[in-house]
Amino acid sequence: MKLYLLSLGVGVLVGILYSVLSVRSPAPPIVALIGLFGMLLGEQVGPVARRLLAGEPLSAAWFSRECAPKITGVSAPESNHGDHAAR
């Protein structure tokens, strides 16, 4: 139930933002798609922040393995470097 209330609250905030930006609801498709893309990018702030707080470096290989598949929907390429052996 908490998730639904949180989702409703976020929806109200987005509605307020749309009002401030003078975007009518339902938003034009391109505005909605850009908003969804922003949500995909925003979801990756958590893993990046956790990695930085743990003192671990950010690398292109880590980003392409951990974040890019969630953003693009395309599976991460398999690595021959043994990075996945510990999984």
Distance bins in CASP14 RR format, pairs under 12 A and 6 or more apart:
PFRMAT RR
TARGET T0000
AUTHOR 0000-0000-0000
RMODE 2
METHOD distances of the structure
MODEL  1
1 7 0 0 0 0 0 1 0 0 0 0 0
1 8 0 0 0 0 0 1 0 0 0 0 0
2 8 0 0 0 0 0 1 0 0 0 0 0
2 9 0 0 0 0 0 1 0 0 0 0 0
3 9 0 0 0 0 0 1 0 0 0 0 0
3 10 0 0 0 0 0 1 0 0 0 0 0
4 10 0 0 0 0 0 1 0 0 0 0 0
4 11 0 0 0 0 0 1 0 0 0 0 0
5 11 0 0 0 0 0 1 0 0 0 0 0
5 12 0 0 0 0 0 1 0 0 0 0 0
6 12 0 0 0 0 0 1 0 0 0 0 0
6 13 0 0 0 0 0 1 0 0 0 0 0
7 13 0 0 0 0 0 1 0 0 0 0 0
7 14 0 0 0 0 0 1 0 0 0 0 0
7 39 0 0 0 0 0 1 0 0 0 0 0
8 14 0 0 0 0 0 1 0 0 0 0 0
8 15 0 0 0 0 0 1 0 0 0 0 0
9 15 0 0 0 0 1 0 0 0 0 0 0
9 16 0 0 0 0 0 1 0 0 0 0 0
10 16 0 0 0 0 0 1 0 0 0 0 0
10 17 0 0 0 0 0 1 0 0 0 0 0
10 39 0 0 0 0 1 0 0 0 0 0 0
11 17 0 0 0 0 1 0 0 0 0 0 0
11 18 0 0 0 0 1 0 0 0 0 0 0
11 19 0 0 0 0 0 1 0 0 0 0 0
11 25 0 0 0 0 0 1 0 0 0 0 0
11 39 0 0 0 0 0 1 0 0 0 0 0
12 18 0 0 0 0 0 1 0 0 0 0 0
12 19 0 0 0 0 0 1 0 0 0 0 0
12 25 0 0 0 0 0 1 0 0 0 0 0
13 19 0 0 0 0 0 1 0 0 0 0 0
13 20 0 0 0 0 0 1 0 0 0 0 0
14 20 0 0 0 0 0 1 0 0 0 0 0
14 21 0 0 0 0 0 1 0 0 0 0 0
14 23 0 0 0 0 1 0 0 0 0 0 0
14 25 0 0 0 0 1 0 0 0 0 0 0
14 26 0 0 0 0 0 1 0 0 0 0 0
14 27 0 0 0 0 1 0 0 0 0 0 0
14 31 0 0 0 0 0 1 0 0 0 0 0
14 32 0 0 0 0 0 1 0 0 0 0 0
14 35 0 0 0 0 1 0 0 0 0 0 0
14 36 0 0 0 0 0 1 0 0 0 0 0
14 38 0 0 0 0 0 1 0 0 0 0 0
14 39 0 0 0 0 1 0 0 0 0 0 0
15 21 0 0 0 0 1 0 0 0 0 0 0
15 22 0 0 0 0 0 1 0 0 0 0 0
15 23 0 0 0 0 1 0 0 0 0 0 0
15 24 0 0 0 0 0 1 0 0 0 0 0
15 25 1 0 0 1 0 0 0 0 0 0 0
15 26 0 0 0 0 0 1 0 0 0 0 0
15 27 0 0 0 0 1 0 0 0 0 0 0
15 31 0 0 0 0 0 1 0 0 0 0 0
16 23 0 0 0 0 0 1 0 0 0 0 0
16 25 0 0 0 0 0 1 0 0 0 0 0
17 23 0 0 0 0 1 0 0 0 0 0 0
17 25 0 0 0 0 0 1 0 0 0 0 0
17 27 0 0 0 0 0 1 0 0 0 0 0
17 31 0 0 0 0 0 1 0 0 0 0 0
17 35 0 0 0 0 0 1 0 0 0 0 0
18 24 1 0 0 1 0 0 0 0 0 0 0
18 25 1 0 1 0 0 0 0 0 0 0 0
18 26 0 0 0 0 1 0 0 0 0 0 0
18 27 1 0 0 1 0 0 0 0 0 0 0
18 28 0 0 0 0 0 1 0 0 0 0 0
18 31 0 0 0 0 1 0 0 0 0 0 0
18 32 0 0 0 0 0 1 0 0 0 0 0
18 35 0 0 0 0 0 1 0 0 0 0 0
19 25 0 0 0 0 1 0 0 0 0 0 0
19 27 0 0 0 0 0 1 0 0 0 0 0
21 27 0 0 0 0 1 0 0 0 0 0 0
21 28 0 0 0 0 0 1 0 0 0 0 0
21 31 0 0 0 0 1 0 0 0 0 0 0
21 34 0 0 0 0 0 1 0 0 0 0 0
21 35 0 0 0 0 0 1 0 0 0 0 0
22 28 0 0 0 0 0 1 0 0 0 0 0
22 31 0 0 0 0 0 1 0 0 0 0 0
23 29 0 0 0 0 0 1 0 0 0 0 0
23 30 0 0 0 0 0 1 0 0 0 0 0
23 31 1 0 1 0 0 0 0 0 0 0 0
23 32 0 0 0 0 1 0 0 0 0 0 0
23 34 0 0 0 0 0 1 0 0 0 0 0
23 35 0 0 0 0 0 1 0 0 0 0 0
24 31 0 0 0 0 1 0 0 0 0 0 0
24 32 0 0 0 0 0 1 0 0 0 0 0
25 31 0 0 0 0 1 0 0 0 0 0 0
25 32 0 0 0 0 1 0 0 0 0 0 0
26 32 1 0 0 1 0 0 0 0 0 0 0
27 33 0 0 0 0 1 0 0 0 0 0 0
27 34 0 0 0 0 1 0 0 0 0 0 0
27 35 0 0 0 0 1 0 0 0 0 0 0
27 36 0 0 0 0 0 1 0 0 0 0 0
28 34 0 0 0 0 1 0 0 0 0 0 0
28 35 0 0 0 0 0 1 0 0 0 0 0
29 35 0 0 0 0 0 1 0 0 0 0 0
29 36 0 0 0 0 0 1 0 0 0 0 0
30 36 0 0 0 0 0 1 0 0 0 0 0
30 37 0 0 0 0 0 1 0 0 0 0 0
31 37 0 0 0 0 0 1 0 0 0 0 0
31 38 0 0 0 0 0 1 0 0 0 0 0
32 38 0 0 0 0 0 1 0 0 0 0 0
32 39 0 0 0 0 0 1 0 0 0 0 0
33 39 0 0 0 0 0 1 0 0 0 0 0
33 40 0 0 0 0 0 1 0 0 0 0 0
34 40 0 0 0 0 0 1 0 0 0 0 0
34 41 0 0 0 0 0 1 0 0 0 0 0
35 41 0 0 0 0 1 0 0 0 0 0 0
35 42 0 0 0 0 0 1 0 0 0 0 0
36 42 0 0 0 0 0 1 0 0 0 0 0
36 43 0 0 0 0 0 1 0 0 0 0 0
36 71 0 0 0 0 0 1 0 0 0 0 0
37 43 0 0 0 0 0 1 0 0 0 0 0
37 44 0 0 0 0 0 1 0 0 0 0 0
37 71 0 0 0 0 1 0 0 0 0 0 0
37 72 0 0 0 0 0 1 0 0 0 0 0
38 44 0 0 0 0 1 0 0 0 0 0 0
38 45 0 0 0 0 0 1 0 0 0 0 0
38 71 0 0 0 0 1 0 0 0 0 0 0
39 45 0 0 0 0 0 1 0 0 0 0 0
39 70 0 0 0 0 0 1 0 0 0 0 0
39 71 0 0 0 0 0 1 0 0 0 0 0
40 67 0 0 0 0 1 0 0 0 0 0 0
40 68 0 0 0 0 0 1 0 0 0 0 0
40 69 0 0 0 0 0 1 0 0 0 0 0
40 70 1 0 0 1 0 0 0 0 0 0 0
40 71 1 0 1 0 0 0 0 0 0 0 0
40 72 0 0 0 0 1 0 0 0 0 0 0
40 73 0 0 0 0 1 0 0 0 0 0 0
41 47 0 0 0 0 0 1 0 0 0 0 0
41 48 0 0 0 0 0 1 0 0 0 0 0
41 63 0 0 0 0 0 1 0 0 0 0 0
41 67 0 0 0 0 1 0 0 0 0 0 0
41 68 0 0 0 0 0 1 0 0 0 0 0
41 70 0 0 0 0 1 0 0 0 0 0 0
41 71 1 0 0 1 0 0 0 0 0 0 0
41 72 0 0 0 0 0 1 0 0 0 0 0
42 48 0 0 0 0 1 0 0 0 0 0 0
42 49 0 0 0 0 0 1 0 0 0 0 0
42 67 0 0 0 0 0 1 0 0 0 0 0
42 70 0 0 0 0 0 1 0 0 0 0 0
42 71 0 0 0 0 1 0 0 0 0 0 0
43 49 0 0 0 0 0 1 0 0 0 0 0
43 66 0 0 0 0 0 1 0 0 0 0 0
43 67 0 0 0 0 1 0 0 0 0 0 0
43 70 1 0 0 1 0 0 0 0 0 0 0
43 71 0 0 0 0 1 0 0 0 0 0 0
44 50 0 0 0 0 0 1 0 0 0 0 0
44 51 0 0 0 0 0 1 0 0 0 0 0
44 58 0 0 0 0 0 1 0 0 0 0 0
44 62 0 0 0 0 0 1 0 0 0 0 0
44 63 0 0 0 0 1 0 0 0 0 0 0
44 64 0 0 0 0 0 1 0 0 0 0 0
44 66 0 0 0 0 1 0 0 0 0 0 0
44 67 1 0 1 0 0 0 0 0 0 0 0
44 68 0 0 0 0 1 0 0 0 0 0 0
44 69 0 0 0 0 0 1 0 0 0 0 0
44 70 1 0 0 1 0 0 0 0 0 0 0
44 71 1 0 0 1 0 0 0 0 0 0 0
44 72 0 0 0 0 0 1 0 0 0 0 0
45 51 0 0 0 0 0 1 0 0 0 0 0
45 52 0 0 0 0 0 1 0 0 0 0 0
45 53 0 0 0 0 0 1 0 0 0 0 0
45 67 0 0 0 0 1 0 0 0 0 0 0
45 70 0 0 0 0 0 1 0 0 0 0 0
45 71 0 0 0 0 0 1 0 0 0 0 0
46 52 0 0 0 0 1 0 0 0 0 0 0
46 53 0 0 0 0 1 0 0 0 0 0 0
46 54 0 0 0 0 0 1 0 0 0 0 0
46 66 0 0 0 0 0 1 0 0 0 0 0
46 67 0 0 0 0 1 0 0 0 0 0 0
46 70 0 0 0 0 0 1 0 0 0 0 0
47 53 0 0 0 0 0 1 0 0 0 0 0
47 54 0 0 0 0 0 1 0 0 0 0 0
47 56 0 0 0 0 0 1 0 0 0 0 0
47 58 0 0 0 0 1 0 0 0 0 0 0
47 62 0 0 0 0 1 0 0 0 0 0 0
47 63 0 0 0 0 1 0 0 0 0 0 0
47 65 0 0 0 0 0 1 0 0 0 0 0
47 66 1 0 0 1 0 0 0 0 0 0 0
47 67 1 0 0 1 0 0 0 0 0 0 0
47 68 0 0 0 0 0 1 0 0 0 0 0
47 69 0 0 0 0 0 1 0 0 0 0 0
47 70 0 0 0 0 1 0 0 0 0 0 0
47 71 0 0 0 0 0 1 0 0 0 0 0
48 54 0 0 0 0 0 1 0 0 0 0 0
48 55 0 0 0 0 0 1 0 0 0 0 0
48 56 0 0 0 0 0 1 0 0 0 0 0
48 57 0 0 0 0 0 1 0 0 0 0 0
48 58 1 0 0 1 0 0 0 0 0 0 0
48 59 0 0 0 0 0 1 0 0 0 0 0
48 62 0 0 0 0 1 0 0 0 0 0 0
48 63 0 0 0 0 1 0 0 0 0 0 0
48 66 0 0 0 0 1 0 0 0 0 0 0
48 67 1 0 0 1 0 0 0 0 0 0 0
48 70 0 0 0 0 0 1 0 0 0 0 0
48 71 0 0 0 0 0 1 0 0 0 0 0
49 55 0 0 0 0 0 1 0 0 0 0 0
49 56 0 0 0 0 0 1 0 0 0 0 0
49 58 0 0 0 0 0 1 0 0 0 0 0
49 67 0 0 0 0 0 1 0 0 0 0 0
50 56 0 0 0 0 1 0 0 0 0 0 0
50 58 0 0 0 0 0 1 0 0 0 0 0
50 62 0 0 0 0 0 1 0 0 0 0 0
50 66 0 0 0 0 0 1 0 0 0 0 0
50 67 0 0 0 0 0 1 0 0 0 0 0
51 57 0 0 0 0 1 0 0 0 0 0 0
51 58 1 0 0 1 0 0 0 0 0 0 0
51 59 0 0 0 0 1 0 0 0 0 0 0
51 62 1 0 0 1 0 0 0 0 0 0 0
51 63 0 0 0 0 1 0 0 0 0 0 0
51 65 0 0 0 0 0 1 0 0 0 0 0
51 66 0 0 0 0 1 0 0 0 0 0 0
51 67 0 0 0 0 1 0 0 0 0 0 0
52 58 1 0 0 1 0 0 0 0 0 0 0
52 62 0 0 0 0 0 1 0 0 0 0 0
54 62 0 0 0 0 0 1 0 0 0 0 0
56 62 0 0 0 0 1 0 0 0 0 0 0
56 66 0 0 0 0 0 1 0 0 0 0 0
57 63 0 0 0 0 0 1 0 0 0 0 0
58 64 0 0 0 0 0 1 0 0 0 0 0
58 65 0 0 0 0 0 1 0 0 0 0 0
58 66 0 0 0 0 0 1 0 0 0 0 0
58 67 0 0 0 0 1 0 0 0 0 0 0
59 65 0 0 0 0 1 0 0 0 0 0 0
59 66 0 0 0 0 0 1 0 0 0 0 0
59 67 0 0 0 0 0 1 0 0 0 0 0
59 79 0 0 0 0 0 1 0 0 0 0 0
59 81 0 0 0 0 0 1 0 0 0 0 0
59 83 0 0 0 0 0 1 0 0 0 0 0
60 66 0 0 0 0 0 1 0 0 0 0 0
60 67 0 0 0 0 0 1 0 0 0 0 0
60 68 0 0 0 0 1 0 0 0 0 0 0
61 67 0 0 0 0 0 1 0 0 0 0 0
61 68 0 0 0 0 0 1 0 0 0 0 0
61 76 0 0 0 0 1 0 0 0 0 0 0
61 77 0 0 0 0 1 0 0 0 0 0 0
61 79 1 0 0 1 0 0 0 0 0 0 0
61 80 0 0 0 0 0 1 0 0 0 0 0
61 81 0 0 0 0 1 0 0 0 0 0 0
61 82 0 0 0 0 0 1 0 0 0 0 0
61 83 1 0 0 1 0 0 0 0 0 0 0
61 84 0 0 0 0 0 1 0 0 0 0 0
62 68 0 0 0 0 1 0 0 0 0 0 0
62 76 0 0 0 0 0 1 0 0 0 0 0
62 79 0 0 0 0 0 1 0 0 0 0 0
62 81 0 0 0 0 0 1 0 0 0 0 0
62 83 0 0 0 0 1 0 0 0 0 0 0
63 69 0 0 0 0 0 1 0 0 0 0 0
63 70 0 0 0 0 0 1 0 0 0 0 0
63 71 0 0 0 0 1 0 0 0 0 0 0
63 72 0 0 0 0 0 1 0 0 0 0 0
63 76 0 0 0 0 0 1 0 0 0 0 0
64 70 0 0 0 0 0 1 0 0 0 0 0
64 71 0 0 0 0 0 1 0 0 0 0 0
64 72 0 0 0 0 1 0 0 0 0 0 0
64 74 0 0 0 0 0 1 0 0 0 0 0
64 75 0 0 0 0 0 1 0 0 0 0 0
64 76 1 0 0 1 0 0 0 0 0 0 0
64 77 1 0 0 1 0 0 0 0 0 0 0
64 78 0 0 0 0 0 1 0 0 0 0 0
64 79 0 0 0 0 1 0 0 0 0 0 0
64 83 0 0 0 0 0 1 0 0 0 0 0
65 74 0 0 0 0 0 1 0 0 0 0 0
65 75 0 0 0 0 0 1 0 0 0 0 0
65 76 1 0 1 0 0 0 0 0 0 0 0
65 77 0 0 0 0 1 0 0 0 0 0 0
65 78 0 0 0 0 1 0 0 0 0 0 0
65 79 1 0 0 1 0 0 0 0 0 0 0
65 81 0 0 0 0 0 1 0 0 0 0 0
65 82 0 0 0 0 0 1 0 0 0 0 0
65 83 1 0 0 1 0 0 0 0 0 0 0
65 84 0 0 0 0 1 0 0 0 0 0 0
65 87 0 0 0 0 0 1 0 0 0 0 0
66 76 1 0 0 1 0 0 0 0 0 0 0
66 83 0 0 0 0 0 1 0 0 0 0 0
66 84 0 0 0 0 0 1 0 0 0 0 0
66 87 0 0 0 0 0 1 0 0 0 0 0
67 73 0 0 0 0 0 1 0 0 0 0 0
67 74 0 0 0 0 0 1 0 0 0 0 0
67 76 0 0 0 0 1 0 0 0 0 0 0
68 74 1 0 0 1 0 0 0 0 0 0 0
68 75 0 0 0 0 1 0 0 0 0 0 0
68 76 1 0 0 1 0 0 0 0 0 0 0
68 77 0 0 0 0 1 0 0 0 0 0 0
69 75 1 0 1 0 0 0 0 0 0 0 0
69 76 1 0 1 0 0 0 0 0 0 0 0
69 77 0 0 0 0 1 0 0 0 0 0 0
69 78 0 0 0 0 0 1 0 0 0 0 0
70 76 0 0 0 0 1 0 0 0 0 0 0
76 83 0 0 0 0 0 1 0 0 0 0 0
76 84 0 0 0 0 1 0 0 0 0 0 0
76 87 0 0 0 0 0 1 0 0 0 0 0
77 83 0 0 0 0 0 1 0 0 0 0 0
77 84 0 0 0 0 0 1 0 0 0 0 0
78 84 1 0 0 1 0 0 0 0 0 0 0
78 85 0 0 0 0 0 1 0 0 0 0 0
78 87 0 0 0 0 0 1 0 0 0 0 0
79 85 0 0 0 0 1 0 0 0 0 0 0
79 86 0 0 0 0 0 1 0 0 0 0 0
79 87 0 0 0 0 0 1 0 0 0 0 0
END
